[in-house]
Amino acid sequence: MADPADTPKPSGRAAGDNRPPLQLHVPEPKSRPGDPVDFSGLDIGEAGAQPRPDEAVDPSEIHDLAYGLIRVLGEDNKAHGPWDPKLDPETLRTMLGHMAMVRAFDERMFRGQRQGKTSFYMKCTGEEATSVAASMALASDDMVFPSYRQQGILIARGYPMLEMINQIYSNKGDKLKGRQLPIMYSSREHSFFSISGNLATQTPQAVGWAMASAIKGDSRIAATWVGEGSTAEGDFHSACTFATVYNAPVILNVINNQWAISSFSGFAGAERTTFAARALGYGLAGLRVDGNDALACYAAQRWAANRARANEGPTLIEYFTYRAEGHSTSDDPSGYRSAQEREDWPLGDPIMRLKNHLIAIGEWDEGRQAEMDQRCAEEVKATTKEAEKNGILGHGMHHPFHTMFEDVFEELPWHLEEQAEQATRERIAKFGKERPYE
C-alpha cells in the first residue's frame, strides 16, 4: 500500500492540511443537443394565484412576488385572478395584431438576411408579449430604453415599418445614415432611445433620464429592457443602485429567455435564485411574470408604471419567457441546446395563447386569425419591396461618402474638414464625380 505521505497534494495546499479540497462549480444546462427535455422542475404555479398588492406597497412586503410567477391566462384560456387587467376586446385584438405583425416582420427580415440583402438580423419569436403588451401599458410618450429584441415597441407605437427596413438595409433611406448595426433603431419622435450593441448600457441611461424627468417635475417615466445575461454587467447593478437611492420613476424589465448567445441563464445566476430577486437586495419592488402571457405582461407593466408615476419608486420585472429561435442570424442554437426545447416549453406561445383567449371569450375565431396573418405577411412584403428601391446590402445605394463626417460636431473641426475635402477630391478623381450614393 502506498504511503499516504507520498500522495501528491493538490497545488497550493500545505502538507498536513486535512481540509477537503475546494471545488469550483461550472453551470451546466439540464439538456444538450440530443438529450430529452425535462421541464418538470419548473414551478409555474396556477393562473390567478398570485396576489396583487397596492401599487404603493413597501418592497419589503412583496418578496414572494419575486419568486413566484404572476399569471393571468389559465389552461382554459380564460383570465383569472387579481392581476387580470380587464382589457376590452378591441384592445386585445390590437395587441394580437401588433404581435402578429412583429412575427411576420421577423420572418421576412430573417429571409432577407439569408438572401444577402442585409448583414444581420435578430428575431424575437416567442417573446413578442414582453415588448408589445408591456409597451402598450405605458403612455405613448414615456421614454423607452430598449435592448436589441424590442422591435415590438416600435410597431406598437406606430413607427413606420419602411423606416425600420431602411435601417436594416442601411440604404439611402436609412435615417441613421448606415452608422448603426442593422436592427439598432432610434426614434426621438416615438420616445425610443438609440439601441446600443454594448450590453446593459441602456439601464443606467434609463435611470438617469428618469431622474432628470423627476428633477424637472415632468410626468413622463422611463422603462428599459435588458436580457437576463446582461444583468451580470456592472451597468445593470449601477442602474439598480441609482434607481433605489434616488427613487427614480423607472421600470427595469429583465427578459429571461433562458439563453444568451450560446450559454444558458445559469451563467448569469439563474441556478441560485430568480432575476426578480435581484431587486430585493437593492430595496426595489420585484415582480416575476409569465412572459408568454400577454395579459400578465400588460398588468405587471401597468402596475409598475402607476407606481413610478405616483412617486412610489422603481420596479424590477423579470419576464420568464423562452427564446424560440437563435440569438441572431449569426447563431445556430442546435449546437448547444436540445431540439425539443421549443416544443416542450410549458408556457407555450404568446400569440397562440392570446388568440385562444379571444376565441374563448367569443371575440375571435380561426378564420379571422388566418386573415390577420395573411394581411400582416402581405403588408410586410409590400413594405419590404418599397424599401428595396432605396437599396440593399452591396448594391451601392447608400448615403453619400461625405456624410460620415456629419452630425457629430456642431462645427466640424479643421482637421476633419481637411480630411473630408481630401477624400472628396480623391473620389472625384477616381469616379469623375462624387457619386450621389456609394
C-alpha positions as CSV (number, residue, x, y, z in Angstrom):
1,M,0.0,0.0,0.0
2,A,1.3,3.4,-0.9
3,D,2.5,5.6,2.0
4,P,-0.1,8.5,2.4
5,A,2.9,10.8,2.9
6,D,3.9,10.1,-0.7
7,T,0.4,11.0,-2.1
8,P,0.8,14.3,-4.1
9,K,-1.0,17.2,-2.5
10,P,-3.2,19.4,-4.6
11,S,-1.4,22.5,-5.8
12,G,-1.5,25.3,-3.3
13,R,-2.2,23.1,-0.2
14,A,0.3,22.7,2.6
15,A,1.5,19.3,3.7
16,G,-0.6,18.0,6.6
17,D,-3.7,20.0,5.5
18,N,-6.6,17.6,6.1
19,R,-9.3,20.0,5.0
20,P,-11.3,18.9,1.9
21,P,-10.2,20.5,-1.4
22,L,-12.2,23.3,-2.7
23,Q,-14.3,22.7,-5.8
24,L,-15.4,25.1,-8.5
25,H,-19.0,24.9,-9.8
26,V,-19.5,25.5,-13.5
27,P,-23.2,25.9,-14.5
28,E,-24.5,23.4,-17.0
29,P,-27.9,23.2,-18.6
30,K,-30.0,20.1,-17.9
31,S,-30.1,19.2,-21.6
32,R,-27.8,19.5,-24.6
33,P,-28.3,18.6,-28.2
34,G,-29.6,15.0,-28.5
35,D,-30.9,15.0,-24.9
36,P,-34.5,14.7,-23.9
37,V,-36.0,17.8,-22.3
38,D,-37.4,17.8,-18.8
39,F,-39.2,21.0,-17.6
40,S,-40.9,19.2,-14.7
41,G,-38.7,21.1,-12.2
42,L,-40.3,24.4,-13.2
43,D,-42.8,25.7,-10.7
44,I,-45.1,27.9,-12.8
45,G,-48.0,27.9,-10.4
46,E,-51.6,28.4,-11.2
47,A,-53.0,31.3,-13.1
48,G,-54.6,33.9,-10.8
49,A,-52.9,32.6,-7.7
50,Q,-50.5,35.5,-7.0
51,P,-51.9,38.4,-5.0
52,R,-51.9,41.9,-6.5
53,P,-50.7,44.4,-3.8
54,D,-51.4,48.1,-3.7
55,E,-49.0,50.0,-6.0
56,A,-47.8,52.0,-3.1
57,V,-46.7,48.9,-1.1
58,D,-43.3,48.8,0.5
59,P,-40.9,46.5,-1.4
60,S,-40.1,44.6,1.8
61,E,-43.7,43.4,1.9
62,I,-43.8,41.7,-1.5
63,H,-40.7,39.5,-1.5
64,D,-42.8,36.5,-2.5
65,L,-43.7,38.1,-5.8
66,A,-40.0,38.0,-6.8
67,Y,-40.1,34.2,-6.5
68,G,-43.5,33.1,-7.8
69,L,-44.9,33.7,-11.3
70,I,-47.7,36.2,-12.0
71,R,-50.1,34.6,-14.4
72,V,-53.5,35.6,-15.7
73,L,-54.3,33.2,-18.6
74,G,-55.2,29.7,-17.4
75,E,-55.3,26.3,-19.2
76,D,-58.9,27.1,-20.0
77,N,-57.8,30.2,-22.0
78,K,-59.7,32.4,-19.6
79,A,-58.4,35.3,-17.5
80,H,-58.1,34.6,-13.7
81,G,-57.2,36.4,-10.5
82,P,-56.5,40.0,-9.3
83,W,-53.8,40.7,-12.0
84,D,-56.4,40.4,-14.8
85,P,-56.2,43.9,-16.4
86,K,-59.7,43.5,-17.8
87,L,-58.9,45.0,-21.2
88,D,-61.7,45.4,-23.7
89,P,-61.8,43.1,-26.7
90,E,-60.7,45.8,-29.1
91,T,-57.6,46.5,-27.2
92,L,-56.8,42.7,-27.0
93,R,-57.3,42.4,-30.8
94,T,-55.0,45.4,-31.3
95,M,-52.4,43.7,-29.1
96,L,-52.7,40.5,-31.0
97,G,-52.4,42.3,-34.3
98,H,-49.2,44.0,-33.2
99,M,-47.7,40.7,-32.1
100,A,-48.7,39.0,-35.4
101,M,-47.1,41.9,-37.3
102,V,-43.9,41.6,-35.3
103,R,-43.7,37.9,-36.2
104,A,-44.4,38.5,-39.9
105,F,-41.8,41.2,-39.9
106,D,-39.2,38.9,-38.3
107,E,-39.8,36.2,-40.8
108,R,-39.4,38.5,-43.8
109,M,-36.3,40.2,-42.4
110,F,-34.7,36.8,-41.5
111,R,-35.3,35.6,-45.0
112,G,-33.8,38.9,-46.4
113,Q,-30.6,38.3,-44.4
114,R,-30.3,34.8,-45.7
115,Q,-30.7,36.2,-49.3
116,G,-27.8,38.6,-48.7
117,K,-29.9,41.7,-48.5
118,T,-28.6,42.7,-45.1
119,S,-25.8,41.6,-42.9
120,F,-27.5,40.8,-39.7
121,Y,-30.9,40.3,-38.0
122,M,-32.3,39.3,-34.6
123,K,-35.8,37.7,-34.2
124,C,-37.9,37.9,-31.1
125,T,-40.0,34.8,-31.8
126,G,-41.7,33.7,-28.6
127,E,-41.0,36.9,-26.8
128,E,-43.4,39.3,-28.5
129,A,-45.6,39.9,-25.5
130,T,-42.7,41.2,-23.4
131,S,-42.4,44.2,-25.7
132,V,-45.8,44.7,-27.3
133,A,-48.0,44.1,-24.3
134,A,-45.6,45.7,-21.9
135,S,-45.2,48.9,-24.0
136,M,-49.0,49.2,-24.5
137,A,-49.2,49.6,-20.7
138,L,-47.1,52.7,-20.9
139,A,-48.0,56.2,-22.1
140,S,-47.0,56.8,-25.6
141,D,-44.5,59.5,-24.6
142,D,-42.9,57.5,-21.8
143,M,-39.3,57.1,-22.7
144,V,-38.2,53.6,-23.5
145,F,-34.6,52.3,-23.5
146,P,-34.7,49.0,-25.3
147,S,-32.2,46.2,-26.0
148,Y,-31.9,44.7,-29.4
149,R,-35.0,42.4,-29.3
150,Q,-37.7,45.0,-28.7
151,Q,-38.9,45.8,-32.3
152,G,-42.4,45.2,-31.0
153,I,-42.3,48.5,-29.1
154,L,-41.8,50.4,-32.4
155,I,-44.5,48.5,-34.1
156,A,-46.9,49.1,-31.2
157,R,-46.1,52.8,-31.2
158,G,-46.8,53.2,-34.9
159,Y,-43.2,53.7,-36.1
160,P,-43.2,53.3,-39.9
161,M,-42.1,49.9,-40.9
162,L,-40.5,51.3,-44.0
163,E,-38.1,53.2,-41.8
164,M,-37.2,50.1,-39.9
165,I,-36.4,48.2,-43.1
166,N,-34.4,51.1,-44.5
167,Q,-32.3,51.0,-41.3
168,I,-31.9,47.2,-41.5
169,Y,-30.7,47.5,-45.1
170,S,-28.5,50.6,-44.3
171,N,-29.7,52.1,-47.6
172,K,-30.0,55.6,-48.9
173,G,-33.4,55.9,-47.0
174,D,-31.8,55.0,-43.6
175,K,-32.3,57.9,-41.3
176,L,-29.3,56.8,-39.3
177,K,-27.2,57.0,-42.4
178,G,-25.8,53.5,-42.2
179,R,-24.0,54.2,-39.0
180,Q,-25.7,51.7,-36.8
181,L,-25.7,47.9,-37.0
182,P,-28.9,46.6,-38.5
183,I,-31.9,46.5,-36.0
184,M,-30.4,49.1,-33.8
185,Y,-33.1,51.7,-34.3
186,S,-33.7,55.1,-32.9
187,S,-36.6,57.5,-32.9
188,R,-36.9,60.6,-30.8
189,E,-40.4,61.2,-32.1
190,H,-41.5,57.8,-30.6
191,S,-39.6,58.2,-27.4
192,F,-37.4,55.3,-28.4
193,F,-33.8,55.7,-27.3
194,S,-31.0,54.5,-29.6
195,I,-30.2,50.8,-29.3
196,S,-26.6,50.0,-28.4
197,G,-24.7,46.8,-29.0
198,N,-22.9,47.4,-25.7
199,L,-24.8,45.3,-23.3
200,A,-26.7,46.9,-20.4
201,T,-25.6,50.5,-21.1
202,Q,-29.2,51.4,-21.6
203,T,-30.1,50.6,-18.0
204,P,-28.2,53.5,-16.2
205,Q,-29.2,55.7,-19.1
206,A,-32.9,55.0,-18.4
207,V,-32.4,55.6,-14.7
208,G,-30.6,58.9,-15.4
209,W,-33.3,60.0,-17.8
210,A,-36.0,59.2,-15.2
211,M,-34.1,61.1,-12.6
212,A,-33.9,64.1,-14.9
213,S,-37.6,63.9,-15.6
214,A,-38.3,64.0,-11.8
215,I,-35.9,66.9,-11.3
216,K,-37.8,68.9,-14.0
217,G,-41.1,68.0,-12.4
218,D,-42.3,66.2,-15.6
219,S,-44.9,63.4,-15.7
220,R,-43.0,61.1,-18.1
221,I,-41.4,57.9,-16.7
222,A,-38.8,55.7,-18.2
223,A,-38.7,52.0,-18.9
224,T,-35.7,49.8,-20.0
225,W,-35.4,46.3,-21.3
226,V,-32.3,44.1,-20.8
227,G,-31.6,40.3,-21.3
228,E,-31.1,38.1,-18.3
229,G,-27.5,37.5,-19.3
230,S,-26.8,41.3,-19.3
231,T,-27.8,41.6,-15.7
232,A,-24.4,40.3,-14.9
233,E,-22.9,43.5,-16.3
234,G,-21.8,46.2,-13.9
235,D,-24.0,48.8,-15.6
236,F,-27.1,46.9,-14.5
237,H,-26.1,47.0,-10.9
238,S,-25.2,50.7,-11.1
239,A,-28.7,51.3,-12.5
240,C,-30.3,49.4,-9.6
241,T,-28.3,51.4,-7.1
242,F,-29.2,54.8,-8.5
243,A,-32.8,53.8,-9.1
244,T,-33.4,52.9,-5.5
245,V,-31.3,55.7,-3.9
246,Y,-33.0,58.4,-5.8
247,N,-36.4,56.8,-6.1
248,A,-36.2,57.2,-9.9
249,P,-39.5,56.8,-11.8
250,V,-38.2,53.9,-13.9
251,I,-39.1,50.3,-14.7
252,L,-36.3,47.8,-15.2
253,N,-37.5,45.0,-17.4
254,V,-35.4,41.8,-17.5
255,I,-36.2,39.4,-20.3
256,N,-35.3,36.0,-19.0
257,N,-35.5,33.9,-22.2
258,Q,-33.3,31.1,-20.8
259,W,-30.3,31.6,-23.2
260,A,-27.7,34.1,-24.0
261,I,-26.0,33.7,-27.4
262,S,-24.7,30.2,-26.5
263,S,-24.7,30.0,-22.7
264,F,-27.7,29.3,-20.6
265,S,-29.1,31.6,-17.9
266,G,-27.2,29.8,-15.1
267,F,-24.1,31.7,-16.0
268,A,-26.0,34.9,-15.1
269,G,-27.2,33.5,-11.8
270,A,-30.4,31.6,-12.6
271,E,-29.3,28.4,-10.7
272,R,-29.2,30.3,-7.4
273,T,-32.3,32.5,-7.5
274,T,-34.7,34.3,-9.8
275,F,-33.7,37.5,-11.6
276,A,-36.6,39.3,-10.0
277,A,-35.0,38.5,-6.6
278,R,-32.1,40.8,-7.5
279,A,-34.5,43.7,-6.7
280,L,-34.6,42.7,-3.1
281,G,-31.0,43.5,-2.2
282,Y,-31.4,47.0,-3.5
283,G,-34.8,47.7,-1.9
284,L,-36.6,47.7,-5.2
285,A,-40.0,46.3,-5.8
286,G,-39.6,43.0,-7.7
287,L,-42.1,41.1,-9.8
288,R,-41.7,37.8,-11.7
289,V,-44.1,37.4,-14.6
290,D,-45.1,34.8,-17.1
291,G,-43.6,36.4,-20.2
292,N,-45.7,34.4,-22.6
293,D,-48.9,35.6,-21.0
294,A,-49.7,38.9,-22.7
295,L,-52.3,39.9,-20.1
296,A,-49.8,39.3,-17.3
297,C,-47.1,41.3,-19.1
298,Y,-49.5,44.2,-19.5
299,A,-50.8,44.1,-15.9
300,A,-47.3,44.0,-14.4
301,Q,-46.0,46.9,-16.5
302,R,-49.1,48.9,-15.8
303,W,-48.7,48.3,-12.0
304,A,-45.1,49.4,-12.2
305,A,-45.9,52.4,-14.3
306,N,-48.6,53.6,-11.9
307,R,-46.2,53.1,-9.0
308,A,-43.5,55.2,-10.7
309,R,-45.9,57.9,-11.8
310,A,-47.2,58.2,-8.2
311,N,-43.6,58.7,-6.9
312,E,-43.7,55.4,-5.1
313,G,-40.5,54.1,-6.6
314,P,-38.9,52.0,-9.3
315,T,-39.7,48.4,-10.1
316,L,-37.7,45.5,-11.5
317,I,-39.8,43.0,-13.5
318,E,-38.5,39.6,-14.7
319,Y,-40.4,38.3,-17.7
320,F,-39.9,34.5,-17.7
321,T,-40.1,33.5,-21.3
322,Y,-38.2,31.5,-24.0
323,R,-36.1,32.4,-27.0
324,A,-37.7,30.1,-29.5
325,E,-35.0,30.6,-32.2
326,G,-31.4,31.6,-32.5
327,H,-29.8,34.5,-30.7
328,S,-29.3,36.1,-34.1
329,T,-28.7,35.2,-37.8
330,S,-25.1,34.5,-36.7
331,D,-26.2,31.8,-34.2
332,D,-27.1,28.2,-34.6
333,P,-28.9,27.0,-31.4
334,S,-28.8,23.4,-32.4
335,G,-25.2,23.4,-31.4
336,Y,-25.9,23.9,-27.7
337,R,-29.5,23.1,-26.8
338,S,-31.9,20.3,-27.3
339,A,-34.1,20.5,-30.4
340,Q,-37.1,19.6,-28.2
341,E,-37.0,22.7,-26.0
342,R,-39.2,24.9,-28.2
343,E,-41.9,22.3,-28.5
344,D,-41.9,21.3,-24.8
345,W,-41.7,24.8,-23.3
346,P,-44.5,24.7,-20.7
347,L,-45.6,28.3,-21.1
348,G,-46.5,27.9,-24.8
349,D,-46.5,30.6,-27.4
350,P,-47.7,34.2,-26.5
351,I,-49.5,34.8,-29.8
352,M,-51.3,31.4,-29.7
353,R,-52.3,32.0,-26.0
354,L,-53.8,35.5,-26.7
355,K,-55.6,34.2,-29.8
356,N,-57.1,31.3,-27.8
357,H,-58.2,33.7,-25.1
358,L,-60.0,35.9,-27.6
359,I,-61.7,32.8,-29.1
360,A,-62.6,31.6,-25.6
361,I,-64.5,34.8,-24.8
362,G,-66.2,34.8,-28.1
363,E,-64.3,37.8,-29.6
364,W,-62.2,36.0,-32.3
365,D,-62.0,32.9,-34.5
366,E,-59.5,30.9,-36.5
367,G,-60.8,32.4,-39.8
368,R,-60.1,36.0,-38.7
369,Q,-56.7,34.9,-37.3
370,A,-55.8,33.4,-40.7
371,E,-56.9,36.6,-42.4
372,M,-54.8,38.7,-40.0
373,D,-51.7,36.6,-40.5
374,Q,-52.1,36.9,-44.3
375,R,-52.7,40.6,-44.1
376,C,-49.5,41.1,-42.0
377,A,-47.4,39.0,-44.3
378,E,-48.6,40.9,-47.4
379,E,-48.1,44.3,-45.7
380,V,-44.5,43.4,-44.7
381,K,-43.8,42.0,-48.2
382,A,-45.1,45.2,-49.9
383,T,-43.2,47.5,-47.5
384,T,-40.0,45.4,-48.0
385,K,-40.2,45.8,-51.8
386,E,-40.7,49.6,-51.3
387,A,-37.6,49.8,-49.0
388,E,-35.5,47.8,-51.5
389,K,-36.0,50.6,-54.0
390,N,-33.7,52.6,-51.7
391,G,-31.0,49.8,-51.9
392,I,-29.9,46.7,-50.2
393,L,-26.5,45.4,-49.0
394,G,-23.8,45.6,-51.6
395,H,-25.9,47.3,-54.3
396,G,-24.3,50.7,-54.0
397,M,-27.4,52.8,-52.9
398,H,-26.1,54.1,-49.7
399,H,-25.6,57.6,-48.2
400,P,-23.0,59.9,-49.8
401,F,-19.5,59.3,-48.6
402,H,-19.1,62.8,-47.1
403,T,-21.9,62.1,-44.6
404,M,-19.5,60.1,-42.5
405,F,-18.1,63.5,-41.3
406,E,-21.5,65.0,-40.4
407,D,-23.8,65.0,-37.3
408,V,-21.0,64.5,-34.7
409,F,-19.8,68.1,-34.1
410,E,-21.8,71.3,-34.2
411,E,-18.9,72.8,-36.1
412,L,-16.6,70.4,-37.9
413,P,-13.0,70.7,-36.6
414,W,-10.5,71.9,-39.1
415,H,-8.6,68.6,-39.4
416,L,-11.7,66.7,-40.2
417,E,-12.8,69.3,-42.6
418,E,-9.4,68.9,-44.4
419,Q,-9.9,65.1,-44.4
420,A,-13.4,65.4,-45.9
421,E,-12.2,67.7,-48.6
422,Q,-9.2,65.4,-49.4
423,A,-11.5,62.4,-49.5
424,T,-13.9,64.2,-51.8
425,R,-11.1,65.2,-54.2
426,E,-9.8,61.6,-54.4
427,R,-13.3,60.2,-55.1
428,I,-13.9,62.8,-57.9
429,A,-10.5,61.9,-59.4
430,K,-11.4,58.2,-59.3
431,F,-15.0,58.3,-60.4
432,G,-15.2,61.6,-62.3
433,K,-17.6,62.9,-59.6
434,E,-18.7,62.1,-56.1
435,R,-21.4,59.7,-56.9
436,P,-24.7,60.6,-55.0
437,Y,-25.0,57.1,-53.4
438,E,-22.0,55.0,-52.8
